[in-house]
């Protein structure tokens, strides 16, 4: 973000005492006039000196925001857990009037600043980093801090609160600068090992050993024409060279078109969030999405959460482009434990956008009692299913014939 000047109309003034406020100053002016009329020279001199100092201090404090610029430099805004970044704040005084004192405060997420001494912030989950000093004319000061991205999430850095005033400390002016930076920490990605995703699509990007279906986009050779072969597959140039009718032989493939559905409320146990299992489920979803897209298959994501930025549910249609994985990772980073609507209703509405044959991957913490009914309805609608149960499971109400996997750790897959 480039340099920002503090807004003048949003600044607030603070006086050090009652006499420095308007009623007190009017009282002193009245006392000065009475002293002049009564020819009380000592009182006139003292009142004049005090009023002159007060007016000079007020003018100085009003001008302290003029010609000031602030700049915050953040080295990157998208990270994986464990990565760190440098945060620099630069303040510049572009006028002849010096700042005898100033104070700069900015809000930082506590999860990224565990090694810093932060003061309490009125905003939950955030702390205040305070910087103080003085600044001469046409000078610049800069501070650097190290932020460590330890947890997945969507964080806001800022705003910056700035305060300064006159050299006597009689008046101070403060303002808030609209310096906001969004930092996204992706969920972790781990290898899936032997986790297999079922698929119904006969054509696509993943190879299969059973050559029942042929993909006309992948030719692996030619052979002699046989009765029943389609004329569209005839290789005319090869037929001319060999003087025998030749047809193309195609590679058989199966496609992984998947849609990930995650139930947020299933990770609550006795009204408390099972945080480790919840984060593991998000990392599992990220890992599956990364694997499917790398195979060339489209994948989507649907979570009945209130996302951190918009407050809407997480809903990303299946896609297999190069930008799909960053989009899914960013969406998973914004997932919160807040539930926007019951999962069954959310699933019923969102699956209408998905054609029959799509592989639905359902992620649960504690499997719902209605899971058998849900699975039966999805199968009857033509979907292929994979049920992932995250965390230790006591009872698994999954019907026989339904593929399910118990995930206990990033490398702990229990077969269903």
N, C-alpha and C positions, 0 to 999 in steps of 0.2 A: 504494500500500500504506500502511495506517495505521501509527501509532506501534507499535513493538515493544519490549518490555522484555527485557534479556538474561537467558537462563536461568541460574539459580543452580546447579542440579545439574550443569550441563555445564562449569562454570568450572574452570580449573586454576591452581594456585598455584606460584609460583617464588620461591625464596629467593636472596638475593644472594651467599651464601657458606655453607660447611659449618657454621659455628658457629650459623647461623640456622635450620638444620634441626633436627628433633626430637632426634637424638642429640647435637648440639652444645649445644642448650638444656638437656638433661638433665645434660650434663657440667658446664655452668656452674652449674646449681642445686646439684649435688653439691659443686662447688668453693666455692660460697657457704656452704653448711652447714659445710664443713670450716673455712672462714675464720672463721665465727661462733664455732665451738667453740674455735678457737685464738686468738680475739680479735685477728685481724688486720684492724684497722679499715680501712686503705686498700684492701685487697682486697675487703672487704665492700662498701665504697662503690662501687668500680668495677664489681664484679659486679652490684650492685643497679641501678646506673644503666643498665648495658648490657641487663640483663634487662627493666627497665621500658621502655626505648626499643624493644626487640624486641617485647615484648607489645603496646605501643601501636601500633607499625607494623603488626603482624599484624592487629590488630583494625581499624585504619583500612583496610587493603587489603581485608579481608573485606567491609567496608561500602561499598566504592567502587562496587559494582555495584547496590546498593540505590537505588531511585528514579530509575534511568536509563532513558530512552526514546530510541529511534532511529527515524527516519522517512526513507524515500527516496522522492522524488517524480520521476517520469519523465513527461515531456510526450509521451505517445503511445507505443504499443508496436508499431505496424505502419507500415512505411515502404517507399518505393521507393528504389533506389540514388540517391545524391546528396543525399538529404534529411538533415537533422540534427535533433537534439533536445537539450534541456537536462536534465541530471541534477543533482538537488539532494539533499544529505544533511544532515539536521538531527539534532543531538544535544542533549538537554535533561537537566539535573541538577535533579531535583525533591526535593532534601533540603538540610538545613543543612550537611552535611559537604561541603567543596569537594574538587575533584579537582586536586591540585597538578600532575599531568601525566596525559596519556592519549595513546593512539595508536589510530587507526582505519585499517584496511586493508580494501579491497574489491576483488574480482576483476572485471576488465573485459576484454572481448574485444579483442585487439590490432587487429583489422580496423576497429574503430570508434574507436580512440584513437591514431592514428598521430602526432598532434601533441602527445601527452602524454608526460611522463617517467614511465614505469612501471617498477617493479622486477620482477625475475624471479618468476614464479609456478610452483609445481610442476605446475600444470595446463597441458597443451600448448595453445597458441593464446591464452593469457590472460596478463595482467599484473596487478600489484598497485599500486593507487593508494593512497599513504600520506598520512594527514593527522595532524598532531600539534598539541598545545596544552594549555592548562589551562582549567579551568572552575570559577567560583565557584558559591556556592549559588543555586539557583533562577535559573539562567541558561541561555541557549540559544545555540548556535553553528551556523552553516550554511555549507556549501561548495557551489559550483556548478561544473559541468564541462560541456563541449560534446562531444557524441558525434556523429560523422559516419558515416552508413550508406553505406559505399562499396561493399560487396559483398553479394550475395544470401546469405542464410543464416538460421539459427535460433540465436539467441545467448541465453546466460544471464548476467545481471548479478547478482553476489553469489556467496557470502554475504559478510557484513561481520564482520571480526574486530576485537574491541575489547580493549584492555589498559590497565590503570591500576594505581595502587598508592599507597603512603604517601608522605609528603613527604621521607622520608629515603632512599627508593629501596631499602629493605631487602627488601620483599616486593612482588610484583606478581601481579595476577590477570588472566587473559585468558579470553575466551569467544568462541564463534562464534554469530552471530545468524542465524536462518533467514529472512533477507531475500533473496528470489529474485524477479527479474523476467525474464520471457521477452520477447525482442525478435525480431520477424519482419521480415526485409528481403525483399520480393518480388523476383522476377526482373523485368528490364526488359520493357516492352511496346512494340513498334514496329509501324508499319502494314505490312500484308501486300502491298500493291500489287496486282499482277495474279495472285497465287496463287489458283488455283481448286481447290476441294475437290469431288471427284466425289461423287455421291449416287445412290442407287437408289430412294429413297422417292418415290412419285408425288405425295404430298400433304404439305403442311407450310407453312412460313412464308416461304420464299424464292420470289420470282416467277420465272417462266420464260417465254420467248417462244413455245415450242411448246405449244399448248393441247391436249394429248392427254388429260390427266387433269383432272378438275374437283374442286375443294375445296368441299364443301357448306357450309363455314363462312363462305365469302366470296361474297356475291352482288354482281355488278357491273351488273345490269340485268334487263330482262324482254324477251321476244319471244313471237311467236305459237306456239301449240302445234303440234308436228309429230308425225307418226306415230312411235311408238316412245319418245317422251318419258315419263319416269316420272311417275306421278300425284303422287308425293311432292313434286315440284318445281313443282307448279301454284301460281300466285299467285292465290288465290281472290278477294281484294279487287280486284285489277287486272282480273281476268276479269269481275267483276260490273260494274265501271265501264265497260269497253269492250264488254261483251256478247260478247266473244270469249275463248276459252280462252287464258290467258297462262301462261307458265312462266318460272321464274327462270333467269338466266344466271350461272354461277359462274366465278370466277377460277381459272386453272390455276396450280398451284404445285408446287414440289419441296422436300423437307425435307433439312436438313443434320443428320443424326444421326450424330455422330462419336465415336470413341474413340481417344485418343492413347496410343500405346505407345512408350516410350523404352527403348532398350537401353543400360544403363550400361557394360557391359564393352566395347562397341564403341568407346568413347572412350579406351581404353588402347592406347598404341603402345609396344611394347618394354617392357611392364610399367610404363609411366609414363603418368599421366593427361594427356590433351590438354585442359588446363583451359579455355582460351579456347573451344575447340569445344564442350566440355561445357556451359559457361555459355550459349553461343549457342543450343544445342539447347533448354535449359530456357526461355530467353527466347522462342524460336520456339514452343514448346508453349504458353506463356502467351499469346502474341499470337494464336495460332490459336483457343485456347479463348475468349479475349475476343471475337474476331470472330464466332465461331459463335453464342455466346450472345446477342450484340447483334442478330444476325439472327433470333433467336427459336428457334434450334435447340438440342437437348440435346447435351451433350458430356461425355465422361468422361476419366479420366486413369489410366494404369497404368504404373508404373516399377518395375523389379526392383532396387530400392535398399533399404538399411536407413535408414529415416527417422531424423532426428536426435533425435526425442523418444521414439518407441516402439521403434525398431529393427525395425519391421515394414515390409513392402513398401508402396509407395504405390498405393492402389487406391481410386478414386472412381468410382462408377457414373455413367453419363450422366444429366444433368439440365439443365434449361433455366431454372430459377428464378432469381430475383434474387440469391440467396445462393450460386449455383454458382461464379461467377467468384472471389469472395473465398476460397471453400473450395479451389478449384484453385490459386490463387496461394499460399495458405498451405501447401498440400501440396508445391508445387514449391520453396518456400523451405526446406523440411525435407529435400529430397533430398540425399543424400550420395554420394560416389563409391564407397561400399562396396556390393558386389553380394550380394544375398541368395540368388539361385539363377540358373542359366543362363536366358538370355532365351527360348529356344525352349520350355522347359518352363513358364516363367512365362506366356508368351503362350498356350500350349495350354490351360492351366488357366483363365486369366481370360477368354478369349474365349467360354467356355461360358456365361457370364452374358449375352452379347450376342446378340440375335436376328439371323438372316440379314437382310441389307439394310443393316446398320450399316456406315458408312464407317470403315475402320481406317486411321489415319495412323501409319505406322511411322517412327520417327526413329532414325537410326544415325549413328555417327561413321565407322568403317570398316565397310563392309557385310560381313556374314558370308558364308562360302562357301555356306552352306545357304540363302541368300536365295531363289534361284529355286525350290527345293523348297517353301520356306515360303510364297511368294507363290502358287504353283500350288494348294497345299492350301487356302489361305484363299479363293481364287477359287472353288474347287470347292465350298466350304461356303456360298457365296452372299454373300460380303462384297465390297464395293467397296474398292479400295486406293489409297492415295497414299503413296509412299515418299519420305521426305526424308533426304537425305544431307548432313550438316553438315561443313564443312571442305573442303579440297582433296582431290579424289578422283583416283586413278590408274586404277583398274579398277572398273567398275560392273557387277556381275553381275545386271543387271535384265533380265528377259525383255521382248521386244518386245510392245507392247500394254499394258504396265504404266506408269501415270503416275508419274513420279519427278521430283524437283526437287533441284538442288544448291544449298545455302545456304552462302555463303562469308562473309557479313557481315550485319548487321541490315537492310541494304538491297540485298543482293546475291543475287538469285535467278537460278539458271541453269536454263533449261528442260530437261526430260527428253525 
